[in-house]
Amino acid sequence: MELPRIDPRYLKEAFKEPINFWGMATFLIGAAYFQDVTPLVVGFGAEALYLVTVPATSFYRRLIDRREKERARKLRESQREALIKRFDPREREAVEYLRWMKNQIYSNYRKFTGTRQIPGNLLSLDERWEDFVDFLDIYRRRKNHLRSINRQAIQKHAVENSPDQRAKRVQQANLEILKRRVAAFNDIERSVKLVEGQLQSIENFFGLVNDQVVALPTPERVSALDFEQLSDSIAMTKQMLEETSDTFAALDSHNRQIGNYELLLSGGTPGK
């Protein structure tokens, strides 16, 4: 008879279950109390049966999947809260205001519609708030990065000319790096403007939903709001940011190459 294939992940979780631990402990205590190995043999048999059957059941797998999703959710929440603490006061104020507005929308919906159950499309504001925090983090990091770059200095290097042939060869090789660096700078600058627009879009949508809930508080009118449009816009923005993430890394690389180039001209040794 062929044994069912068991995912090691579910097998590991089943082994760590408190009920499994206490079951084995009971058999061990029984064997020690009666000075007989029979309870121990029975315990090993029960353990083998437990590990073969329980991890293979669909009910247990669904239970483990729910646990893992909950653990992942709590981890994301803790990481996001830690991220917010690193924001400057103005950024934290924007985040906390949007969080307050989200909770106010839920409260107003229950109050004005007389229902306790919040519809799924309205609950999607939780995800949109998380997107706002993530986008704000990307915006601030890229904005600060662009501020740290002297674009005029880059362009100055691009037109420099040197009578020294060795330096001229270095400059020729560096010219291509400078062109890529300027292109990367422009790409990141565009991505910053894109994220800035998306942040404003999320804020405005929260305001629109709140206005709708307060002014015309019926489930039908709230459901008529186009939540999908914002969701699609955010998905598109995320995709575009993924496409520019390589550009962001490339700009860092170009910065290092420029530093090496300047060391070469000054007679220093480039870093690795």
Secondary structure by P-SEA (a helix, b strand, c coil): cccccccaaaaaaaaacaaaaaaaaaaaaaaaaaccaaaaaaaaaaaaaaaacccccaaaaaaaaaaaaaaaaaaaaaaaaaaaaaccaaaaaaaaaaaaaaaaaaaaaaaaaccccccccccaaaaaaaaaaaaaaaaaaaaaaaaaccaaaaaaaaacccccaaaaaaaaaaaaaaaaaaaaaaaaaaaaaaaaaaaaaaaaaaaaaaaaaaacccaaaaaaccaaaaaaaaaaaaaaaaaaaaaaaaaaaaaaaaaaaaaaaacccccc
